[in-house]
Amino acid sequence: MEEKTPQPAKEETPKKPKKPKKISPLFVLAFFALLVFLVFLAYSFCCLQQPAVTTSSSTTTSTTSTTTSTSTTTSTTTTSTTTLPILKTSSDVRIAGYQFESPYTPEKSFLEEEWIILKNTGDYTVNLTGWRIRNKNYKSTFELPEFYLKAGASVSIHTGEGLNTEEGIYMNRKDPFWDNEVDTITVFDSSGEMIEKLKGLARLDYSIE
């Protein structure tokens, strides 16, 4: 039998020592951030456990409150309205002007140019409703419709036709009311009391102003 030649033993290669792992800076930063957070939580928990001692100036509770009060003053202006009386009669209503004869011909076609004027020289409104205007010897009478003559205002009363306004009243007659030569204006209030009487001539434009 052949003898086996022993082979030389293999020499073991020594292992290199492992290098220690480096700690990442991000890990260190995160560790410290976590530590700070835990300390903050612990501090907050301790503060919450302590009783809060506060004072109040208005009550015995432990709450201090500062209240700023804003005072709003509302000024109310009261306007008093004085209602002036309306008179049914007044001697302050005067005959302020007249024109007995129309300056145009034919006269019957221009009767609106035949007129008298009443003026309120007083301080109060006068209700002329039912007042009457009469000519010489009371041959004709005209009763005023509903009308209020304000203080200081005037109204003309025309013989002819037209629409009544705040400044003019129309008798709506087809024939003259006043005598062209000489006539007399007499004014009565609604109770029949004479207010004024005035004698005039034809086209003489009379006025108290």
LUMFI-106541 format. One record per residue: residue in three letters; y, x, z of N, C-alpha, C in turn. Coordinates in pm, whole numbers, plus 50000, padded with zeros to 5 digits. Layout:
ALAYXZYXZYXZ;...
***
This chain:
MET498815008350000500005000050000501245008750000;GLU502205003549925503445011149917504305008550037;GLU504855018650082505735017250197507155013950151;LYS507715003850218509094999750188510065009250252;THR510905013650163511905022950214513015015050281;PRO513265017650406514315010250477515685013350419;GLN516395002850396517745004550340518755005850452;PRO519755013750423520745016050528521515003150561;ALA521805001350687522544989150733523984989350684;LYS524454977050643525844975650593526834976250707;GLU527814983750682528844984750783529764972450777;GLU529984966350894530844954350902532314958150897;THR533004950750806534454953350790535204946350904;PRO535974953850978536704947651091537694936951043;LYS537694925351115538594914351080540034917451120;LYS540944913451028542354915551056542834905051157;PRO543624909151254544124899451354545074889151289;LYS544934876351330545774865651273547214866651324;LYS548114865051230549534865551266549934852251333;PRO550674853151442551124840751508552044832551416;LYS551864819051421552694810151337554124809551390;LYS555034810251297556434809151332556814794451359;ILE557604792551464558064778951497559254775451408;SER559164764051343560224759851251561504756551328;PRO562654760851278563934757451344564174742351351;LEU563704735051249563864720551250563094714251365;PHE561904719951395561104714851505561834716851636;VAL562424728951652563154731951775564344722351790;LEU565044720051680566204711051684565794696751719;ALA564684692351660564214678851689563784677651834;PHE563174688551887562724688452026563904686952121;PHE564934694752095566104693952181566804680352170;ALA566834674852050567454661652032566694651152110;LEU565354652052108564534642552183564764644152331;LEU564914656752376565144659252517566474653152562;VAL567494655152480568804649552514568744634352519;PHE568034628252427567914613752423567224608352549;LEU566174615552593565454611352714566354612552837;VAL567144623152842568064624752956569094613452957;PHE569584609752836570564598952825569984585652871;LEU568734583152833568084570652876567914570253026;ALA567544581753083567344582153228568654579753301;TYR569754585753249571064583953312571524569453302;SER571314563353185571724549353166570944540253259;PHE569674542753275568844534453362569324535353506;CYS569714547453547570194549253685571514541853706;CYS572384542153604573684535253616573514520253623;LEU572554514853548572324500453550571774495753683;GLN571094504253752570504500253881571524499553992;GLN572704506553973573714506354078574504493354072;PRO574824487154185575604474754184577044477454140;ALA577574468554053578954469954006579914464354108;VAL580834472854154581794468754256583144466854187;THR583574454554179584864451454117585644442254209;THR586924441454184587794433154268588484422754184;SER588914412254248589654401454181590874397954263;SER591984395954193593214392754263593334377854293;SER592474369554228592614355154244591464348954323;THR590244354954320589084349354390588374360454466;THR587304356954540586544366554619585374372454542;THR585214369254418584124374954339584454389354304;SER583464396554254583614410854225583974413054079;THR584844404954030585264406353890586764408353886;THR587194419053822588614421753805589044416753670;SER589984407753668590434402253542591954402753537;THR592464407153425593894407453403594224397153297;THR594994387253332595314376253241596774377253200;THR596994377653070598354377553018598694363452975;SER599644357453040600004343553013601254343352925;THR601134336452813602264334852722602854320952740;SER604074320452782604734307652807605484303352682;THR605124291652630605774286252510606654274452550;THR607914275652520608864265052552609164257052427;THR608864244352431609124235652317610424228052340;SER611344230352251612654223752263612654211152179;THR612874200052241612904187152171614334182152162;THR614794180152040616134175152018616084160151994;THR616714152852079616734138352067618044133952004;THR617914127751889619104122951820619254107851844;SER620324104551907620564090451936621364084251822;THR620854073351772621514066351661622204053951715;THR623494053351690624274041851735624444032151618;THR623984020051637624104009851533625424002451550;LEU626264003751449627563996951456627383982051427;PRO628163973651491628033959151469628533955151331;ILE628003944051282628453938051157629233925351193;LEU630483925051155631353913951193631263902551092;LYS631353890251142631363878551054632783874751014;THR633733879251092635133876551060635963888251108;SER637043890951038637923901951079639233901051003;SER640343902651076641653902751012641913915950942;ASP640973925450955641113938350886640783937150738;VAL640203925750697639963923450554641273918450494;ARG641813926650404643133923750349643083921650198;ILE644053913950146644233912750001644913925549955;ALA644193933549876644683946849840645243947549699;GLY645093937049620645603937449484645223924849409;TYR645883922149297645553910249216646093911949076;GLN645523904248986646033902648849645643888648804;PHE646623879448804646343865348775646103862648627;GLU646743870448541646663867748398646053879748325;SER645043877048243644413887648166645413893348064;PRO645453906448046646383912447949645913911047805;TYR644733905447785644183904247650644123889547608;THR644153887447478644053873847423642883873047325;PRO642263861447312642543849347391642093851147535;GLU642833845247625642613847447769641213843447814;LYS640693832447760639373827747804638243837247767;SER638523846047671637493855747631637513868147720;PHE638543869347802638673881347887638973877448032;LEU638263867448080638503862748217638043872848323;GLU637243882648281636843893048379638033901848415;GLU639103901048333640323908648362641263901048454;GLU640843889448499641593881548598640883883648731;TRP641573889648828640873893548950641803894749071;ILE641183895249188641873899149311640993909749379;ILE641583917249472640843927749543640953925349693;LEU639813925949762639783925549908639363939349959;LYS640033943850063639713956950121639503955750272;ASN638473962850321638193963150464638913975250522;THR640013972850593640793983750651640343987250792;GLY639293980350842638823982750978637753993550985;ASP637103994351102636094004651130634663999351126;TYR634503986451100633173980451101632903972750972;THR631633971750937631243963850821631473949050850;VAL631953941850748632223927450763631323919850666;ASN630653909650718629803901150636630673890450569;LEU630843891850437631693882350364630913870250311;THR629643869350345628833858150297629423844750343;GLY629673835850249630223822750283631743822450295;TRP632403833950279633863833850280634343826550154;ARG635553820750162636063812850048637433817950004;ILE637613817649872638883821249811639463808549746;ARG640713805349777641343793449721642653797249652;ASN642963789649546644213792049474645303782449522;LYS646423781949449647563773749489647193759149505;ASN647643753449615647393739349648645903736049660;TYR645073746649673643623745149690642983737549574;LYS643523739549456642963732549340641533737149311;SER641293749849334639953755449309639553764149427;THR638243764349453637713772349564636483780049515;PHE636393792449554635213800549521634613805649651;GLU633303803049669632603807749789631833820549755;LEU632043830949834631413843849808629913843349837;PRO629103849849755627673850849781627423860849895;GLU626163863649922625843873350027626433886949991;PHE627303891850078627973904550049628473910650180;TYR628273923850194628703931150313629733941550269;LEU630943940450321632023949650286632113960350394;LYS631763972650356631733983650451633153987850490;ALA633233994750602634523999550650635174008850546;GLY636434005950512637154014150416636864010950271;ALA635924001850244635553998550106636353986750053;SER636333985649918637043974649851636083967549756;VAL636363954849727635583947349630636543938949546;SER636333939149415637153931049325636403918049292;ILE637113906949291636523893949264637083889049130;HIS636223888949027636623885848890636363871048858;THR637243865248780637073851448739635953849848638;GLY635833859148545634873858048435633443860948474;GLU632633863348369631183865148388630823879948405;GLY629783882048479629303895748501628243896148609;LEU627683907948631626673909948734627323915648859;ASN626993909848973627563914349099627053928349134;THR627963936649185627623950149231628263952349368;GLU628163964649418628783967849546630303968549534;GLU630793969249412632233970449392632853958249326;GLY632033948949276632593937549207631753924849220;ILE632423913349236631783900249242632383891649130;TYR631533883949060631993876048946631803861048974;MET632853853248944632783838748963631983832148851;ASN631873838848736631153833448619631753820148573;ARG633103819548571633803807648523634103808848373;LYS634243797348310634593796748168636093794248146;ASP636783790848254638213788148244638923795848356;PRO640243798148343640993806048442640943799748582;PHE640973808248683640993803948823642423804348877;TRP643213813948829644573815948879645623811148778;ASP646753806648829647873802548746648583815048692;ASN648863814848563649483826648503650923828948548;GLU651603818648591653013820148629653113824948775;VAL652773816048864652833819049007651613812849072;ASP650993820349164649853814549235649793820249376;THR648973814049457648853818249596647383820649629;ILE647113832149686645733835749727645593832349875;THR644563824649907644273821750048642813825350075;VAL642603833250180641253838050214640833831850347;PHE639633825750346639063819750467637723826650497;ASP637403828050626636083833450661635043822150655;SER633813824950690632733815050677632883803250773;SER633663804950879633873793950974635073785350935;GLY635793789250830636953781450786638273786550840;GLU638253797450916639493802950971640233810750862;MET641533808450851642323815450751642513830050792;ILE642213839150699642353853350725643673858650672;GLU644033854650549645303859250491645733849850379;LYS647043849150358647603841050250648703849050182;LEU648663849650047649623857849974650013850949845;LYS651343850249820651863844349697652163855549599;GLY651743853449470651933863949372652373858749238;LEU652753867949150653243864849018652313870748912;ALA651863862348824651163865848701650473879548701;ARG651053889048624650423902148605650943912848700;LEU651643908848802652133918748897650953924648971;ASP650703937548948649553944149010649913948349151;TYR649633939749245649993941949385648933950549453;SER649363958949546648403967049622649003970749756;ILE648153970849860648613974949994648573990050009;GLU647993997149913647894011649922649184018249875;
***
